[in-house]
Amino acid sequence: MKTDLHIHTNQSDGSLKVEEIMQISSLKGMDIVAITDHETTSGVTKAQNIAPDYGIRIIPGLELNTYYKNREIHLLGYYRDINNDYLQEKLQQIRKERTAVTKLMLGKLKDLGLMLEWQEIENTASFEGVVSKSHIIYSIWNKTERDQNLTINWDNLASCLRPGGTAYIPYEGNPFPDAVDLILETGGLPVLAHPGLIDQSLTEDLLSYKPIGIEVYYGYWVQREEKITYFEELSRKYRTLATGGSDYHGFFSQVEIGEVSVPEKCVLNLMEYLQID
């Protein structure tokens, strides 16, 4: 059972259409995939509509940007049925707020000398999706493709946009406990995303709030096996459900769909929890 439980499309900050994701997943021999776009489920609906054509099963999902102790924490949510009115209302609110933060970040970049207009960024984003700092990067990339004389120091840009950078503004409107409660209250399973990318001192604190899952299997660029082993042990300690996936975003991804091996037992446990036959 070849599974990838963490994939993004251009409905949020991925670069590929849902149809392209399904085509790649089929070529990779995937049996089950979860579309986990940021703050939107439109990609899930699109994938479910065409999944039978590819013989692939879709587990509905999403990913939320949350905030905890001055840190940005990502939280995945998995569902049997993601079409919950209250959930959709909250997602719309978060998308609006996060987009406003991105607009402020662009202002900071322009103050630093970047020549880029908001309309150019909006043009790279989905109509329904949040406009994020990833879309700033996509817009600049598109601009350099059109103008070969335009050069960008990508390392400096990344440094400006990451936490602590000169153009970075955190989104504080979705505290981690509230995000966990939202997913639980709307029938989903909250899962702490890529815990190896946050301070380990916070991980156990986050897992202690309420029973949530943990993304054990992830395509870390360094010390992948060591980190996976550590989080397997942590999952056993807290008796949490374990998940995994590539966190595939398209063109800029260093880990391909299906590259991260997710044990079949983990997938079956998740489906049992969600009451998916």
Secondary structure as GFF3:
##gff-version 3
##sequence-region A 1 277
A	DSSP	beta_strand	3	7	.	.	.	ID=ss1
A	DSSP	alpha_helix	18	27	.	.	.	ID=ss2
A	DSSP	beta_strand	32	35	.	.	.	ID=ss3
A	DSSP	alpha_helix	42	54	.	.	.	ID=ss4
A	DSSP	beta_strand	57	68	.	.	.	ID=ss5
A	DSSP	beta_strand	71	78	.	.	.	ID=ss6
A	DSSP	alpha_helix	85	111	.	.	.	ID=ss7
A	DSSP	alpha_helix	118	122	.	.	.	ID=ss8
A	DSSP	alpha_helix	133	146	.	.	.	ID=ss9
A	DSSP	alpha_helix	154	161	.	.	.	ID=ss10
A	DSSP	alpha_helix	176	185	.	.	.	ID=ss11
A	DSSP	beta_strand	189	192	.	.	.	ID=ss12
A	DSSP	three_ten_helix	195	197	.	.	.	ID=ss13
A	DSSP	alpha_helix	200	207	.	.	.	ID=ss14
A	DSSP	beta_strand	213	218	.	.	.	ID=ss15
A	DSSP	alpha_helix	224	238	.	.	.	ID=ss16
A	DSSP	beta_strand	242	245	.	.	.	ID=ss17
A	DSSP	alpha_helix	264	274	.	.	.	ID=ss18
###
